[in-house]
Amino acid sequence: MDGTRRADIKPGLQVSVVLKKDQQSGKLTEGVVRDILTKSPAHTHGIKVRLQSGEIGRVKVIHHS
């Protein structure tokens, strides 16, 4: 599942995001969702979230436990 639909993302989920500084390289950062920042129901580049670490990025991969 990719991270383009807001309905698929909930606080507490383990995800991989691309941080703003890593958009050129596409490097993924793993973390746990703290807040969902995108208001629209979908976003082509991924839903923007704040991780528990405080980092902000767009969700690329949702990990299933």
DABEL-V660427 format. One line per field, one symbol per residue. ss: DSSP state (H for helix, E for strand, L for the rest). psi: psi as a letter, one per 20 degrees, with the letter a starting at -180 (. if undefined). burial: # if it has 9 or more other ideal C-beta (glycine too) atoms within 8 Angstrom, else .. A space follows every 50 residues. Layout:
# DABEL-V660427
ss=???
psi=???
burial=???
This chain:
# DABEL-V660427
ss=LLLLEHHHLLLLLEEEEEEHHHLLLLLEEEEEEEEELLLLLELLLLLEEE ELLLLEEEEEEELLL
psi=prkiphhipqpiqprproqgijhghjpqpqappgqphphqiqphiqppqp rhiiqprpphpppp.
burial=..####..#...#.#####..#.....##.####.###....#..##### #...#########..
